[in-house]
């Protein structure tokens, strides 16, 4: 069984659909803790370290062979708890970051939440060092997008993210920092790759649970 730690319930059907399409024999267990993101935004990601570790330990105790954190804001916090948890703990955006580094040196990171920009940029730069590739990372906040998301205007949210991606003119690759932004990737008209995290992140976690 693979457990997924979410900070929004909207991710549950997204990852269920990906499981059905790509990993039909994979058992998923969803853990939704919206308060973790709210606190991380107010106080910083490290403020939720203990609660994240507790959630991960509960997942492992319930039989999870690996845990995937789908929130980019707290992904690094979750990943750092793997030793304490005793099973692989993955952040959903790491495979996407590695793919971005491989795609080209000029990387633009788009996010709807300001709290996500720093962690995602740091992750891309970490993957660049690992690959020994020079990169230039630019971060852009999609103004007003998160207000649409929290108001339940999913269509407006996706449309605003796609428009922001289309406005990028000086990148070799565009990274959609949050899992919720993934549908915007199919709405863009830019010629450079627009990367999102759910599919590669789930694939990596599915592989990790069998190690």
C-alpha positions, -999 to 999 in steps of 0.1 A, spaced: 0 0 0 11 35 -8 0 64 14 -4 99 1 -2 130 23 -23 158 9 -31 193 21 -62 196 -1 -89 170 -8 -89 180 -45 -58 158 -50 -76 126 -41 -95 120 -74 -65 132 -94 -42 106 -80 -69 79 -80 -73 86 -117 -36 84 -123 -35 51 -104 -63 37 -124 -45 47 -157 -9 38 -149 -8 15 -118 -41 -4 -116 -29 -29 -90 -16 -1 -66 -35 3 -34 -36 40 -23 -45 54 11 -52 92 12 -44 113 42 -57 149 40 -44 175 64 -54 210 52 -42 226 84 -6 217 76 -5 240 46 -23 268 65 2 267 93 32 264 69 20 295 51 16 315 83 47 302 102 70 286 77 73 250 66 95 240 96 68 249 120 48 218 110 77 193 112 64 175 142 28 172 128 41 160 94 63 134 111 34 122 132 12 118 101 39 99 83 45 76 112 8 69 114 7 60 77 36 36 81 21 20 112 -11 15 92 8 -6 66 22 19 41 53 7 23 60 43 12 45 77 16 42 104 -11 37 140 0 18 159 -27 22 194 -12 52 213 -25 53 237 4 60 210 29 76 184 7 111 190 19 99 187 55 82 154 48 112 140 28 135 147 57 115 125 80 122 93 61 147 79 87 123 85 116 94 70 97 112 38 86 97 37 50 106 57 19 91 92 20 90 111 -13 80 146 -24 59 146 -54 78 173 -72 113 158 -72 110 138 -104 96 169 -121 125 190 -109 150 164 -123 132 165 -156 133 203 -157 171 203 -151 175 178 -180 153 200 -203 175 231 -203 193 257 -182 166 284 -181 139 272 -158 108 292 -148 89 281 -118 52 291 -116 32 288 -84 -1 300 -71 12 302 -36 42 323 -26 51 297 1 57 272 -27 82 293 -48 112 290 -25 110 253 -18 105 244 -55 133 267 -66 156 251 -40 146 217 -52 154 225 -88 188 239 -78 195 208 -57 187 185 -87 209 207 -109 238 202 -85 232 165 -84 233 164 -122 262 188 -124 243 211 -147 243 249 -145 208 264 -143 191 298 -140 159 295 -120 132 323 -122 101 322 -100 68 337 -108 37 340 -87 4 337 -106 -15 366 -91 -50 358 -80 -49 321 -89 -50 308 -53 -80 329 -45 -98 312 -74 -87 278 -62 -99 284 -26 -132 298 -39 -138 266 -58 -133 282 -93 -112 254 -107 -117 265 -143 -106 300 -135 -77 287 -116 -65 265 -144 -71 292 -170 -50 318 -150 -21 294 -146 -21 285 -183 -22 322 -192 8 328 -170 27 300 -186 19 314 -221 33 347 -211 67 333 -203 91 341 -232 126 334 -219 126 299 -206 137 265 -218 112 248 -196 83 258 -173 76 241 -140 42 241 -125 52 240 -89 19 227 -73 2 194 -81 -31 213 -84 -17 232 -114 -12 201 -135 -44 205 -157 -30 238 -169 -2 220 -187 -27 209 -214 -41 244 -219 -8 262 -228 4 272 -263 40 277 -255 65 256 -274 88 247 -245 80 218 -221 55 226 -193 61 201 -165 38 191 -137 43 167 -108 15 142 -102 22 116 -128 60 113 -124 57 117 -87 32 88 -83 54 66 -106 84 72 -84 65 65 -52 50 33 -67 85 21 -75 98 31 -40 73 10 -22 87 -22 -37 123 -16 -27 
